[in-house]
Structures are given as C-alpha cells and as structure tokens.
Amino acid sequence: MNEDTLTSLALGLLRGPGSNSRTILGLAGPPGAGKSTLARHLVAEVQRVEGPGSAAYLPLDGFHLSAAQLDRLGLVHRKGAPETFDAHGYVALLRRVTADRFRDIYVPDFDRDLDEPVAARHVIPPQARLVITEGNYLASAESPWSEARRLLRELWYVDAEDAVREERLLSRHRAGGRDEATAWHWVTTNDHPNGEYVKESRSLCTRIVRAEGLPVARDGRSVL
C-alpha cells in the first residue's frame, strides 16, 4: 500500500456512524519497521485534511521504564522488551483518551538523545477525533497488552524486511553513541528476539501495511 492509500484508510475511520466520537488507531510491528514514521505521517495528513488538532500521536515508547528503574529491576540488558514498559500505565492513558473529551491530555515520549522517557512531549487536544498510537507490543495476546487492544478501533501491523529493519536499528544505535560492535550485539541479542516475539501476533491485526516511501533519517528516526 502506498502512503495515499494508508491516509485514505485512516481518514475512513472518521467517516460514517459515530464520526464525532474519538477513534484510536493502533500500529504494531517489530523494532525498526517504521511505526513512528507512519504514525507521524498519518497524523500530519489527517490534520491537513480535517484541520489542526483533528489527529494526535500517542507513542508506547513514552512508557519505557527509566534507566533508574531498569537498573533497580535488573533489566538494563533487556531494554525494549515487553517487561521494560509501564504497560498498565499505557492502558490507563488509553482509557482516559477514550473517556475524556474536554481537557488536553498530555502524552510522554522517549528521547533517543537522552535515552530516557520524557513527560508531556505530546498533547491530545479535546478536538482530536483520531488518535494514532504505535508500539511493538500492541497486538500481544498477553495481559495487559490485550486490554489495550480492546480500546483500538483497528490495529495495523507495520511490516518490513528483516534486513531493512536491521540496518535501521544499527543506524539508530550508532546515532545513540554505541560503537559498531556494541550496536551489532544489541541488535542480535535484544532487538532480534523482541522482533520475533512481535511477529507471533501478526495474524491478530486488522491489516498488514508497509511504511515504504516515507522519509526516515539516517539514525532510523522519522524526519516528519
């Protein structure tokens, strides 16, 4: 699917019965598949058509545990794995997004320069009718991820060739200060098993898409 088709599909979620309610679209997929790139692109395109503030972005990465908490739990070496997220906090925010239409809702993000989560980087304004959330584990059948799934109107699986993802992840880790050997070790011992776990939930998604043709920076981050 090209980017125009994906934009049309996203806009279609805002048409028909209940079009004035708030809809949450989820994007799942393995690390480096292009989820954040696609999410940001769709938010921008929906706002271009529907007006400022009509769509908003909610990344799961904002619910990464901090380095201090990972150290406390002995999970530094597994950063990015399911158990290194505040999954219950993420589900709680999704529930608020579905229920609260009268106040700004602030959303955390993950800062790759700091290598830490940061509070309130994004905002979901009251007029937002489409919220796009993305993260590795949104399709997981395990609790509490399954609770998040029930709050989503649709869940798309963002697919990419393993070799493409690997190169993006290596670029991302090098940009974050890791040398070549350390970056390669992290991809093979951490990103790869996390990605294989994510692939198991592919069949549980509404549709399979690719974020091809969208600009991605050399460090693997979206340039949108």
Number of C-alpha atoms within 10 A of each C-alpha: 10 12 18 11 10 17 18 13 12 19 17 11 19 19 10 8 8 10 13 13 13 22 22 23 21 27 30 28 29 26 26 26 27 27 27 27 22 27 25 21 21 25 21 21 19 22 18 13 11 15 13 15 19 22 26 26 24 29 22 24 23 24 22 26 23 20 16 11 13 18 12 10 12 10 16 16 12 16 19 18 18 17 14 19 20 17 22 15 13 23 19 12 17 20 14 12 24 15 10 12 17 9 11 14 16 15 21 20 20 20 14 14 9 9 12 18 19 18 14 12 14 17 16 22 19 16 19 24 22 27 22 23 24 27 20 26 28 28 27 23 15 10 11 16 18 15 19 23 23 10 18 19 13 17 24 22 28 26 22 19 10 15 9 11 22 20 17 22 24 25 20 20 21 19 17 15 11 15 13 13 10 14 19 20 13 19 20 13 12 16 22 18 14 21 21 13 17 22 19 12 17 20 11 14 20 15 13 16 18 20 22 17 8 15 16 18 13 15 18 22 19 18 13 14
